[in-house]
Amino acid sequence: MPRILIAGCGYLGQATADLFHTAGWVVEGWTRSARSAASLSAKPYPVRDVDISEPAQVAKCVGTFDAVIHCASSRGGDAEMYRQLYLDGARNFLEIFPKSKVLFTSSTSVYAQRDGSWVTEENETKPLRETSRILLEAERVVLNSGGIVARLAGIYGPGRSALLSKFLEGTAIIDSENDRFVNQVHRDDIATALFLLLSREVPPAPVYNVVEDQPILQSECYRWLAQRLNRPLPPIGKSKGPRKRGDSNKRVSNTKLRRLGWTPRYPTFADAMEESVLPSFALSC
């Protein structure tokens, strides 16, 4: 049976590890803290606490893996955290597991387009933020060693949605003068994409956007939520504070991944909200 290491067994990593385990792979999960590892002790696969930015810690856990998924979360860290976690982490995996296929989960934030245009994997990547430039550097390291890069859109799913949380908390604002397209993808659809990319031979230039089918304007997200939940629209005003993914405005295409055979269970914002996200928030209230 193939063996896989999931480095970053958090919100996305757990769902991915569960999927690979169910499919018959031998799974090992890593998380940064002993507390997180202990909380996952009931999983049907081992979960260790390992700081992937430290070569000595990674080397202690040396084993034989057919594949390694680097999907650790920065949890909003700064550029130095990104450099340690993503760039150093990728280099450590490639050095210590030279025979493993490494899949690095990057971000669609590497696209800096601001004109609302469609972007594919062939489009220019010149992000303004240092954190996104570090992601690009980590991508190059992985690709130069024969690995795969999955550029993830904003992640949402059960119990997690930044837009819905802002809407329910009353902090959402409709900025009609600076509206932008939101590119998102459901957590479980990312897991199936990663499984597909590691379960079959992928063509050359293995960079794939992982995003739902229909980008939607942020204002339309709030209008849909207001109608669906029978609540007032958020106020119109100017957005405050920096955006997590910068000031870009683009529509990210998933055509390349679709052509490989990926079919998202939640192809649109409405599908994900109706079938997964809203029910999970209702249960937690």
Salt bridges, closest charged atoms under 4 A:
ASP18 OD2 - LYS43 NZ 3.01
GLU28 OE2 - ARG48 NE 3.19
GLU80 OE1 - ARG83 NH1 3.44
GLU124 OE2 - LYS126 NZ 3.58
GLU130 OE2 - ARG83 NH2 3.10
GLU130 OE1 - ARG133 NH2 2.84
GLU137 OE2 - ARG91 NH2 3.69
GLU139 OE1 - ARG151 NH2 2.71
GLU177 OE1 - LYS238 NZ 3.93
ASP188 OD1 - ARG187 NE 2.87
ASP213 OD2 - ARG258 NH2 2.49
GLU220 OE2 - ARG223 NH1 3.34
GLU274 OE2 - ARG228 NE 3.01
